[in-house]
Amino acid sequence: MPLVSEEQQEQYHRDGYFILESVIPENVVAALLDECMRLVRERDREMEAKGVTTEDITHYKKRYFISSRSDSSPIMTDFLFSDLMAEVCRATLGETAYLFNEQYVVKAADTDSKFAWHQDSGYVGHYHRAYLSCWCALDDMSVENGTVYILPYSRDGRHSTDEIIDHTIEDRSNDKVGYKGDDPGLPAIVPAGSIVVFSSRTFHRSGPNMTDKYRRCYLAQYSAEPIMNRDGSALWGRAEPVLKDGLRQGPPALAE
């Protein structure tokens, strides 16, 4: 049986998402969690040294967005370029795929840790071909600990599924907000090791963490072509080959 069914592929194009439950091996989840907490401690030290409690959308001891650290981590790199992630890319993007971005998203035990409705494409800021977001649950996810909520295409009020909505900046949180309707969306209640797969055009949000434990996920994002900056003079993110002519490519060399 293929990892991604035909029905899930159809759902991705129709609704903008699908869910793969318990597909990341337990030992890989554990290794990614170890890397996550190492980086959270590192980020805390960085912010303490600067004397700041907010950096962009990261808020000290509340929520963390830690990106572009895989180039020095064999654990993260092996996962990003694994057969598992290549198969998800092949089922959604086609025969060519590039690693575009990766980041840990962590909510501490804090009720002020929600994240606003947005499209991932809204954070790029200019038109580009839709890319793929793989929201990898490293903890069991629930409404109580602030799981991700998905808004299917049919419920977001856009004229076209390819449309990127203008986002506004939310005061205090610095979140970009692209949907201001009253639809609560669909919560992803999934066990650790699951992947919520969605398009960069899909609206999603997450609630606050109302438990006494961390809520951690690893976001792996892939594109069907290199995504350039607004004037086309440089890459916007990363563009490391994952699939070429349908074949998985080996990971790049790690930084020394």
Secondary structure, DSSP 8 states (H G I E B T S, - for coil): --SS-HHHHHHHHHHSEEEE-S-S-HHHHHHHHHHHHHHHHHHHHHHHHHT-SEETTEETTTEEEEES-GGG-HHHHHHHTSHHHHHHHHHHT-S-EEEEEEEEEEE-S-SS--EEEE-GGGGT-S-----EEEEEESS---TTTT-EEEE-GGGS--S-TT-----EE-TTT--EE---SS---EE----TT-EEEEETTSEEEE----SSS-EEEEEEEEESS--B-TTSSSBSS--EEEEETTEE--------
